[in-house]
């Protein structure tokens, strides 16, 4: 999210979380659009999630305080140790960008004790969202005993497929659906009608 007014609209709709990207190379870099004190003082029920890529502990915690974040999502090559340090103060979501044949249990195991939740996304060049479709089927071979977010090119027409996936045993820990670029009119600007329709259908 890049506009406070749109965040307020999501809050009114009853969505659970709003994401704010703190990766300077992203076109949705929140610090370019939103002042920390303004977001921190806004009376919002929606959870504020800060997205970081290979930031240091001090950088993350400074931003958490400045923007009043409720959770952090780590989208880079962060170590389990850094995740553990941050998790002492704030809920941590670790992102895993997966290819079709990646050994998911082996990749996630080092982070199992140090993170609160996982997020699974599409493997792409560089960091951040690719907008590419994530093959959810790859998760069915994993033993996922950790709450997780599902991401990766999710779009308005995916409701039926998501409901089918949610009935699979592997989805017993499915915590939330992460949507972004397929619901935008331009980078960081959401089509709120699309979001609301999707939200109502998925609920």
N, C-alpha and C positions, 0 to 999 in steps of 0.2 A: 504494500500500500504506500501511496505517496501523497494522498490528500486526506486531511483530518475529516473533512465533511463526508467523504466516502466511508471512512472508518465508522463514523457515527451512524451512517445508514446501515452498515453491516451489524452494528450493535443493536439497532432497532429491530432488525430482521431476526435476531436471536442466534446468529452464528457464534461459534465457540472461540475462534481465534482469528487474529489479523497478523499478517507477517510484515516485517520491516527489514529490508536488506541493508546490511552495513558492510558491504563489499564495494570499495570505491570504483572498481572496474564495471560494476553493473549499471545499466541505464536506469535502474530503479533504486539507486543508492539513496537511502532515506535521508541522510544528512543534507543532501542537496535541496530537499523539498520540505522537511519538517524540522522545527526547532525542538530540542529535547524538553525544555521547560514547558512548552505548549502541550506536547503529547502527555507528559508526566502529570500535568494538572487537569487534563481533560477527564471528566467524570464518565468513565467507560466501564462497562461490565465485561466486555469482550477481552479475552486474554491477549496480551501483546507479546508477540514472539519476535525476537531479534535473530536475523540470519547472518552468520559470520563465516568467513573463509580464512583459515590459518591465521587468525588474530591471536595475539598473546593474551595471557590471563588478565593482565592489567588493562589492556584495551577493551576486552569484553566486559569486565566488571565496571569500568568507567562508563561505558555506554549503557549498561544495565541501570546504573544509578541515574545517569543523565536523562534517560528516556522513560524510566519507570517500567522496565520490561518485566514480564512475568515468567518467561521461558527463553532459552536460547537454543537455536538450531545450528549445529556445527556441520558445515558443508564441505570442509576441506580435508586435510590429512592430519587432523588433530589426534594426539596420542591418547590412550586410555588414561594416562596420568593427568593430563590437562582436563579431560572430561570429569575425572574424579574430583579435582580441585574445584572446578566450577560447580559441580553438583552439591558441594557442601553449602552453597549459598543460593542456588537457583536450579530449577528443573532443566535438565539437559536432554535434547533430542540429537542423536547422532545420525547423520545421513550416510547411506551406503548407495553408491551409484553402481548398478549391477548390469553385467552382460548376461547372455542366455546360459552360459555354462559355468558361472562363478560358483565356487563352493560356499554357499551362504552361511552355513553353520560355522565353518572355519573362519570366515571373514569377520563375523559378528562376535564370536566367542570372547576375544580379548576385551570387548567393551560391555559385556553383559552386566558386570558388577558396578561399572563406573558411570553408566548412563541410565536415565529414567525411562527413555523411550527410543525407538529407532524410527527412521524414515527411509523408505525404499524408493529409489528414483532410477531413471534411465542413465546408463553410462554414455558420456559424451565427451567431446574435446573440451578441456578446461573445466571450470567450476561453474556452479549455478545451474538453473533450470535450462533444459534443452528444448522443451516443448515437444520432444519426441515421445511416442507412445511407449509406456513401460509394459513389458510382457509379464503380467501378474502371475501367469502359470508357473514361472520359475520358483515362486515362493512355495509352491505346493510340495516341493521336495525337502523343504527345510523344517526344522523343529523350532518353531518360533514361540518361545515361552516368555515373550516380552511385548508389552504394548507397542504398537507401531502405527505410523502414519503411512498411507498409500499415496504415492505421487506419480508424476511422469506423464505429461500430456493428457491429463484427464479433461474431457470436454463435455458439453451439454448432453450429447447423445449417448453417454456411457452409463446412464442410470441403470438400465436393465442388466448390463454386464457386471456392474458393481454389486448389484443385489444378488446376482448369481454367485459371484466370488464370495460374498459375505456369508453365504450358507455353507461354504467349504470348511472343513475342520481347521485348516491353517488360519482362517480368518477369526478364530475365537479371540485373538488378541488385537484385532483391528480396532484402533482407537479413533481414528479420524481420517478424513479424505482431504488431501491438499490440492487446491485448484489455483491456477494462476493465469498463464498467458492465453489459454483458450477461452478465457472469460474477459478479455480486455478489448477495448477499442483502440488503445495505443499503450506503449510501455508504462505500466504503473497506474493506468486509468481503467477501472473495471466497468463492464457493462452490468449495471446493478440489476436490471431486469433478468438477464441470463442467470446471474448468481442466485437471485431469489427463486426463480423457477426451479433451478437445479436443487437448491436447498430443500424446497418443499417436497419435491419428488423423491429425493434420497432419504428424507426423514420418514 
